[in-house]
């Protein structure tokens, strides 16, 4: 028997919108969304129990309709396959139209339900490939729009520090994603734990263990499971001895060990964290063949190398707690000057790796931005082993994806 003392509040307006979404009733949805004066953001309302948004409801309804279709066949009889496929296509068609309408109305592509699933995650789990691709494309559009907005939110000559803080707060409230530690995308739901920023990381004390490097908040900066990825990357970037390589971010030194195995003629390493630099010296990196260590942030070091007319056959980028805009600036403004015309460059592709849809979104975003900057990119899929034990003692998992997509970039010919 229900506890009479517990008051259950049901917002009829919210439930009407969610019901119309689950019924794929676009005319009714349009009417409700545009006439719901009592709701601040009707296209992004949430069911208080499931956390479903209208996007979740529209996608989940496709699976329910498929189940109803299967269960409707008489016992012992098989429905006509052609008729079933036709009905399924009709269900997907109405679901697709509903999802498109909701996105056009401003539905958030990466909002999470109570199961920590975005609408795209839900579509992928249910095997609704076409709807999943719709959500990926929506994510790409949102991220590209955000990157363009960043360009317009620069301080003018008359802006004050308070104006800048206000702009930053407004930007933080945009319902999209942000790239953080190890290049991962964090959705707009992330809890109020201390954010990982570059300045906080550089001021933190690091812990070096045999299989991991952690900051003082127990975030994984680098881990030994990345070794195969680094080895294969190094062999692709330095296919023969005697080449010049520049690495941004030493960490545990995994990729730099792999570069040394390829016998480069010069091996420049940029490292900003003083604890890592101290560990490098303790391990004798400054005495290794061809190695030149640059202590400081790449934003300060690379302009000096450009002034000195340094060029490289290979460049690798693997920083921690920097934004995607930092990375885009790196390959748009720095690599293009430092990389030899026949050279190759790569990066640790961890952007969005804490959620499959975010990983897929950022691969497309990166491909677009790389093309605009003048690069071709080739991808190689590498199976990532099960990592359950590796995360023991680590604050958050920055990798949950089955396959790593290894990028190798070169100038467009």
N, C-alpha and C positions, 0 to 999 in steps of 0.2 A: 504494500500500500504506500502511495506517495506521501512524502512528508508535507503536510499542509502548511508548515511554517516556511517552506521554501517558495519564494515568489519567482515564477518563471515569466520573464518579459519577452513577448514576441512582437516584433515590429511588423505589422501587417504589410506596410509598404515594401520593406525589405523582402519579405517572403513572396510577395506578388512578383517582384522583379526576378527573383531566383526561379520561381515556378515558370514564368514566361521563357526564361533562358533555357530551362531544362526541357520545355516543350518546343523549343526552336521556333517560337512565335515572334518573329521579328516585328511585325506591325504592332503587336501588343507591347513588346519591349520598348520600341521607339516612343510609344505613347507614355508609358510609365516613366521612362528615364527623363523625358523632356517636360513632364508635368509634375514631377516629384519635388515640390518646393520645400517639403519638410526634411529632405535628405540632402546633406552637403555634397556628396559625390555619388549619385545613384548608380553609375555604371560600375562602381567598385565596392558596392555594399558587400557585407560578409554575413554568412549564416553564423549565429553565435555558438552553435554546437560543433559544426564540421569545419568552420572557417572557409567554406566554399564562397568564392566570388561568382558572379554570373558566368565568367569564362570557365571556371571549374564545373559549374552546373551544366553548361552547354556541352562540354566534352564528356563528362561522366554519363550524360543521358544517352550518348551514342552506344556505349557498352550495354546499358540497361535495355535499350531498344533491340540490340543484337540478341541479348539473352532472351527477351520476350519472344523474338522471332523464332529462336531455336525451340523454346518450350511450347510454342503453339502447334507444332506438328503432332498429329495423332499418335498414340502409343503404338510402337511397332511399325510405323510408317516413316518414310523419308520424304521430306519436302522436295519439290522440284528444284534442282540446283539453279537453273536459270532464273526461276521466279525469286528464289532466296537472294541471289546476287543482285537482282534488280531492286528488291526492297532494301538491301544493305546499301546499295549505291544511293538510293533516295534518302536514306537516313543520313549518310555521310554528306550528301548535298545540302540538306537542311542544316546539319550541324556546321558545315563549312560556312554557309551564309550567315549563320548566327554568330560564329566566332569572328568573321570579318566585320560584321556590323559592330560588335562590341569593341573591337580594336579601333575602328574608325571613330567611335564615341569616346575613346580615351581610356579603355580598360588597360590595367597594368599587366604587362606580360609576365612579370616574375613575382607577383604577389603569392604568398604561401598560405596554405590551409593548415589545419591542425595536425596533419600528418607530415608537415614540412615539405609539401609538394607544391610546385608551381603548376599552372595549367599545362605547360609543356611537359613537365615531369609526368603528370597524370596521363596525358595523351600517349607518351612513350611507353609507360607501364601497361597501358591498355592495348598497345599495338596499333594505335590510330596514327599511322605514319604521316598521312596527309595533313592532319590537324597539328601534329608535332612540327612539321615543316613550316606551317603557318605561324606557329609561335616562335620558331627560330627566326624567321624573317622579321617578325614584329620586334624581337629583341635587337636585331641588327639595326633596324630603323631607329629604335630608341637610343641605342648607344651612339650611332652616328650623329643623331640630332644633339645629344648631350655634348659630344666633342665639338660640334660647331658652336654651340652656345658658349662653351668655354672660351672660344676665341673672341666673343663679344663682351665677356665679363672682366676685361682688363681694367685696371685703374686709370682714370683720366688724370690730367694735371691738377684738377680741382678736387679729386676724391681724397677723403681723409682715411685714416686707419679704421675709424668706426664704419665708414662706408664699405671698406673692404671686408670687414667682419660680417656686415649685414649681407653682402653679396655671397660670401662663403656659406652663411647659414641658409640663404634662399636656395643655393645650389644643392646643399646637403638635403634639402627637403624634396628635391625632384624625385619622383617615384621610379627610379631605375637602379642601376647597379654601379658598383665602384670596384676598381682593381686594388687589391691590398697585398698582404704578405704572400710571398712566393708567386706574385702575379695572379692570385685567385680573385674571382669576382665574388663579392658578398652581396646578397640580395638585400632589398630594402627592409627586411624584417630583423636584421641582425641585432642581437640583444645589446644591452648597455655595458658590455665589458670594455675595458680600456682599448681604444683603437690602436692598431699597429701603424705607426708612421715612421718615415725615414729618420726624422730627428730623434724620436724616442728610441728607435733601434740603435742609432749611432752613439747614444749616451748610456745604453744599457751594458751590463756586464754579461759576457758570453760564457757559456759552459761547453767545453770541448769533450766529447765522449768518443769512443771508438767507432760508433755507428751513426753519430748525429752531432749537430751543432745547434744549441738552443740559446735564445736570448733569455733575459732574466724573468720574462713572463711565461717561460716554458713554451714559446712558439718555436716550431721547427724552422731554422734558417736553411739548413741543408741536411740531407740524410743519405746514408750509404746506399739505400736502394736505388738511388739515381745513377749509380756507377755505370751500368750498361748503357744508359742513355748518353752519358758523357763520353764514354769510350767510342761509341759509334759516331757521335757528333764530331769528335776530334779527328777521326779517320776520314770523315767526309770533307771536313774543312782543310785538313792538311794531308792530301793523298800521297805526297812525296816528301822526302827530306829537303832541308835547306830553305824552307819557306818562312815568311815573317808572320807572326801571329800576335794579336792584341786581345787580351781577355779582361772583361769588365766584371769584377766580383770574384774573389778567390774562394771565400768560404772555407770549406774543408780541403780545398785544393784538388778535388776529384778530377775536374776537367783539365787543370794545369798539369797534373801527373800524366794524363792521356796525351796532352800536347807534347810534353817532353819525350814521350815514347816515339813520337813522329819526327824527332830530331830537327826542330826548327833552327834556322840560322839566327833569328832573334825572337825573343819571347817576352813581350811587355805585359805586365799585370797591374791593373788599377784596383786598389782596395782602400775603402774609406774607413773601415772600423779599426780603431787602434788595437783592440784585442787580437784581431785577425792578423794585423801587421806584425805584432809581437810574436804570435805563434809562427808566422812565416819565417821570421828571423831565427827563432829557436830551432825550426826544422831545417834551416840552412838553404832556404830558397834563394837568397841573394847570392849564393855561391854556385848555383846550378848553371849549366851552359846556356849562354845567351839571355839569361833572365835579367830584366830591368823592372824593379818594383817602384810604382808610383803611389805614394801615400796621399790619399785625399779622395774627394768625390769626383766622379768622371766629368761632372759639369765644369769643374775647375781644371782638371788635368788635360782633357782632350783639346781644348783650344790652344794649350801650350804645344801639344804635339803637332797640331796643324800649323802653328807658327814656325815650328822647326822643320816643316815639310816632310814629316814622317808619313809613310804609307805602309800598308800591310796587305798580305795575300789572304789573310783570314782574320775575322773579328768575331768574338763571341760575347754575348750579353746575358748576365745572370745576376741581377741585383735583388735586394730584399726590401720590401715595404716601400716601393716607389709606385707612382701612378702610371696608368696607361699613357697619359699625356706626356710624362717624362720619357717613356719608351718611344713614343711617336716622334718626339723632338730628337731623340738620339739617332734614329735611323733616317729621319728627314734632313737633319742639319749637320750631323757629325760623321756618320758612316760614309755618306756620299762624298766627303772630302778625304777621309782617311783610307778608304778601300781602293786598292789597285783595280784598274778597269777589268782585269781578268780574275779578280779575287771573288771570294765567297764569304758570307757571314751568316751567323745563326744566333739563336737565343733559346733560353730555357722556356719551353712553351707550357707554362703552368697557369695561364690566364683562364679563370673560370673552372679550374679542375676540381672544385668541390661540388660540382653539379654538372651533369652531362649536357643539359641544354645551354648552360652558360659557356661551357667549353666549345660547343658547336657555334654559338653566337659569336664568340670572340675569334674563332678561326676565320669566319667570313668577314668580320670587321677588319682584322689584320690583313687579310688578302686585299681588301679594297684599299686600305691605306698604303700598303706596300706598293701596289700597282700605281697609285697616284704619286708616290715618291720615286718611281722609276725602277722597281725591282720585280723580278719573277721569283716565285717561291715554289719549291718542290717539297712534298710531304712524304714521310715514311712512317707507317704505323708500327709501333713497338708494343708488344703485349706487356702489361705491367703485372707483376706477380701479386698474389694476395698479400696485403700489408697489415693485417689485423694486429700482429704482435709488434710491428714497428712503431705503432702509435702509442704504445704504453708510455705514460708520463709526458706526452705532448699535449699542449693545451687544445689545439684544434687540428683537424685533419685538413691539410691543404691539397690532398689528392684522393679522389674516390673513383676515378675514371678507369675503365678497363684497358684502354689503349692510349699510349702517348703518341702524339703526332710530331715527329721530328722535322723541323723546318730547316731547309738550306736555301739561302737567298743569293741572288746575283743580279747584276744589272740587266735590264731588258735589252736584248740585242736588236 
